[in-house]
Amino acid sequence: MYVMKGTNSKTDQELVLAYSKGDEQAFHALVKRHMNGVFRCALSFCHDSETAEDIAQETFVKAWKHIGRYNPNYAFSTWISAIAKNTALDFLKKRATIPFSAFGSQELIAMEAAGAVSAANSNSFKNSAADNASINTALKNLSSRDREVINMHYQQGYTFEEIGKKMDRPMNTVKTWHRRAIQNLRENF
């Protein structure tokens, strides 16, 4: 748990609770505490400091709008990082090219709302309407459970451990479902 030193020694969870009770300064403290991490996360995707600043700002606007969705049983830094990642991917999607390095080795197909695009033969993913239609078709062919795992991981930013807790299943089971869903998407895409 991250604790800010100085006059404000509240944990992130305590700050979220204080903000939900009307303390506007609590959210400002969260922004101040996590701004550098969010900026670094955004910069790792876009490699441009001005763009990273814009992404960081948009990340905190989204966090502010959806603070009610934050689950205090999990680290705030994980939640805000997932929002930053998805915001950066959305930005890159709008620019129509996502660097291959933005995805992990198991994540060769990114999902539509998180910047989904098809695999190209080069070191980038290229986005087109046909690619999005193909991805949507491939997603519809997944079981509802597999779609839920893909949605929770890519669109909502949950870790496999968090998904396992929410679905009341072991983390390794969730990883297996994820791996099979990605394999199914590759075969049907």
C-alpha positions in Angstrom: 0.0 0.0 0.0 1.4 3.4 -1.0 1.5 6.0 1.8 2.2 9.7 1.0 4.7 11.3 3.4 4.3 14.8 4.9 1.0 16.4 5.8 -1.0 13.8 4.0 -0.2 10.3 5.3 -3.5 8.7 4.1 -3.4 5.6 2.0 -4.8 5.6 -1.5 -7.9 3.8 -0.3 -8.4 6.3 2.5 -8.1 9.1 -0.1 -10.7 7.6 -2.4 -13.0 7.2 0.6 -12.4 10.8 1.6 -13.1 12.0 -1.9 -16.3 9.9 -2.1 -17.4 11.7 1.1 -16.8 15.2 -0.5 -13.2 16.0 0.2 -12.1 17.5 -3.2 -8.5 17.7 -2.0 -8.3 14.0 -1.6 -8.5 13.4 -5.4 -5.9 16.1 -5.9 -3.6 14.2 -3.5 -4.2 11.0 -5.6 -3.3 12.9 -8.8 -0.2 14.3 -7.2 0.9 11.0 -5.9 0.4 9.0 -9.1 1.1 11.6 -11.8 4.7 10.5 -12.4 3.8 6.8 -12.7 0.9 7.5 -15.1 3.1 9.8 -17.2 5.8 7.1 -17.4 3.2 4.5 -18.4 1.9 6.8 -21.1 5.4 7.7 -22.3 6.2 4.0 -22.7 3.5 3.7 -25.3 3.8 6.9 -27.2 7.5 7.9 -26.7 6.5 11.6 -26.9 6.4 13.7 -23.7 3.7 16.1 -24.9 1.4 13.3 -26.0 2.2 11.4 -22.7 1.1 14.5 -20.8 -2.2 14.6 -22.7 -2.7 10.9 -22.1 -1.9 11.3 -18.4 -4.4 14.2 -18.1 -7.1 12.2 -19.9 -6.3 9.2 -17.6 -7.1 11.2 -14.5 -10.3 12.6 -16.0 -11.4 9.1 -16.7 -10.5 8.0 -13.1 -12.4 11.0 -11.7 -15.5 10.1 -13.8 -15.3 6.5 -12.8 -14.0 6.6 -9.3 -17.1 4.7 -8.1 -15.8 1.7 -10.0 -12.6 1.5 -8.0 -12.5 -1.5 -5.8 -10.5 -0.6 -2.6 -9.5 -4.3 -2.2 -7.0 -3.7 -4.9 -4.1 -1.3 -5.3 -5.2 2.1 -6.7 -1.9 2.2 -8.6 -2.9 -1.0 -10.5 -6.3 0.5 -11.4 -5.0 3.9 -12.5 -2.2 2.1 -14.5 -4.8 0.1 -16.3 -6.7 3.2 -17.2 -3.5 4.8 -18.4 -2.6 1.8 -20.6 -6.1 1.7 -22.1 -6.1 5.5 -22.7 -2.7 5.2 -24.4 -3.9 2.3 -26.6 -7.0 4.3 -27.5 -4.8 7.2 -28.5 -2.6 5.0 -30.6 -5.6 3.4 -32.2 -6.8 6.8 -33.3 -3.4 7.3 -34.9 -4.0 3.9 -36.7 -0.7 2.3 -35.8 0.2 0.5 -32.6 3.8 -0.5 -32.1 4.2 -4.3 -31.7 6.2 -3.7 -28.5 3.1 -2.3 -26.8 1.7 -5.9 -26.4 3.1 -8.8 -24.5 4.0 -12.0 -26.3 0.7 -13.6 -25.3 -1.2 -10.6 -26.5 -0.7 -10.6 -30.3 -4.3 -9.7 -30.8 -5.5 -6.7 -28.8 -9.2 -6.2 -28.3 -11.3 -3.6 -30.1 -12.0 -1.2 -27.3 -8.4 -1.4 -26.0 -7.0 -0.6 -29.3 -7.8 -3.8 -31.1 -6.3 -4.2 -34.6 -5.1 -7.2 -36.6 -1.7 -8.6 -36.8 0.4 -7.5 -39.7 3.5 -9.1 -41.1 5.6 -6.1 -40.0 6.4 -4.9 -36.5 3.2 -3.0 -36.2 -0.5 -3.6 -36.1 -2.6 -1.7 -38.7 -6.2 -0.7 -38.1 -9.0 -0.8 -40.6 -12.8 -1.2 -40.6 -12.4 -4.7 -42.1 -10.0 -5.6 -39.3 -12.5 -4.4 -36.6 -15.3 -6.4 -38.3 -13.1 -9.5 -38.3 -12.3 -9.1 -34.7 -15.9 -8.6 -33.8 -16.8 -11.8 -35.6 -14.0 -13.7 -33.9 -15.1 -12.4 -30.5 -18.7 -13.5 -31.2 -17.5 -17.0 -31.8 -16.0 -17.2 -28.3 -17.9 -18.7 -25.4 -19.5 -16.1 -23.1 -16.9 -17.0 -20.4 -14.0 -16.5 -22.7 -15.4 -13.2 -24.0 -15.8 -12.1 -20.3 -12.2 -13.0 -19.6 -11.0 -11.1 -22.7 -13.2 -8.1 -21.8 -12.1 -8.0 -18.2 -8.4 -8.3 -19.0 -8.1 -6.0 -22.1 -10.9 -3.5 -21.7 -11.2 -3.2 -18.0 -7.5 -3.8 -17.2 -7.9 -6.5 -14.6 -5.0 -8.8 -13.8 -5.6 -12.6 -14.1 -5.5 -12.8 -10.3 -8.3 -10.1 -10.0 -10.3 -11.9 -12.7 -10.0 -15.2 -10.8 -11.2 -13.5 -7.6 -14.2 -12.0 -9.4 -15.1 -15.2 -11.2 -14.3 -17.3 -8.1 -11.8 -19.4 -10.0 -8.0 -20.0 -9.5 -5.7 -17.6 -11.4 -4.2 -20.5 -13.4 -7.6 -21.5 -14.6 -8.2 -17.9 -15.8 -4.8 -17.9 -17.6 -5.7 -21.2 -19.3 -9.1 -19.7 -20.5 -7.3 -16.6 -21.7 -4.7 -18.6 -23.6 -7.3 -20.7 -25.3 -9.4 -17.7 -26.1 -6.4 -16.0 -27.7 -5.6 -19.2 -29.6 -9.2 -19.4 -30.8 -9.1 -15.7 -31.9 -5.9 -16.3 -33.9 -7.4 -19.4 -35.6 -10.6 -17.5 -36.5 -9.1 -14.2 -37.4 
